[in-house]
């Protein structure tokens, strides 16, 4: 993939609104599948079901090549 293709792909990501992101994070905060792992010396909140970092999983509504972003447990 060339740089233009990568930039076009990044631009086609659709972010959730700040309110929606907060709503999702609040749901994740209560979920028994939420875990914390240490990566490069930092604690990172992750989804224990899919392994994604919660900060990025809750940020997007749609990601090219992946599709609609949703909770793997069906909570949002």
GIMOLIN-V57083 format. One line per field, one symbol per residue. ss: DSSP state (~ for helix, > for strand, _ for the rest). psi: psi as a letter, one per 30 degrees, with the letter a starting at -180 (. if undefined). A space follows every 50 residues. Layout:
ss = ???
psi = ???
This chain:
ss = __~~~~~~~~~__>>__~~~~~~~~~~~~~___>>>>>>__>>>>>>___ __>~~~~__>>>>___>>________
psi = kleeeeeeeeffkjklleeeeeeeeeeeefkffklklkkhgkkkklkfef fkkeeeefekekkkfeakklkfggf.
